Amino acid sequence: MLEEMPGCEVVMHDLHGLPMCNLSKFKKVLIGASIRYGHFHPSLLSFIHAHHEQLEVANAAFFCVNLTARKPEKQTPQTNAYMKKFLHSSPWKPKNLGVFAGALQYSKYNWWQTRIIQLIMKVTGGSTDTSRDIEFTDWDKVRVFVRDFWQKR
């Protein structure tokens, strides 16, 4: 799904082990995080707390990926509970936000994880069929978000 954009060089880092860094050397900073079992990984907020002053002045954006966003009424920053939770707990208030549905990958879960995800999906009206993985991501929406972010100065 990677796509080249003219004049754009991408450097990717995993926030799980990223120490303090100087974000000013980048023209743009895009932070993305997924939800696992109802939560962002703690390293997300640790990174943001350590770098929020740099993020406030950087040309930065944030997006989150979660299965709740598979529902049309939960696909915007204003209607997605996880984005609202992020904005409430984060000292950084990005101006550019995105919400995307992810993939339900039963084939990658162990027995216990499968049961937990099935329960969550049953409660939220999702698929409990473990015989196949389901891709909910609207890749066109992702492309538009990234292009808009890249083109903003």
Steps between C-alpha positions, in 0.01 A plus 500: 500500500800731502486768238769745396432870501728740310732693730414290802759297687358297788686400815308255718565442870339268751392704803537199731872557542559845359704721734484877510547632150515831320187527287602837354718326242183371331272705273200301616427257781219247468425281800273200469384263770273200515264382769559162661238366739353846544823691565785680331843361587642696797804598291277732294417731788852467642640625169246779475558617857875508433463681165175698518672839486679399179180352359307822567736701280570226246291444194354188663191283471357198680288207388362201681401158371225303668225255418233733639566714191358221284164661574429811288377699799831441685742599220567863587714658773184657643309170523771245578524418871869408480593829336301688762678303773837581342424872476381504861816334636758660268674832568545530121193613308570426133311707247509227238329176611403177329305191601521176305356155536753221526498131428351219703769235479372195683773291333765685703338458841557221749204315649446745787541808282251356252240449773550852637471657155197285418331622817578862417376453143182327618424785741566763229318319218809387310606172342579207726588272207858391569541321167608817321669832561312817411658820368290803596754765398381748240834549325365781283414693817853437630651627172290818510600565862871456424487710182315780679749488786798505265362789292423723801780743576 
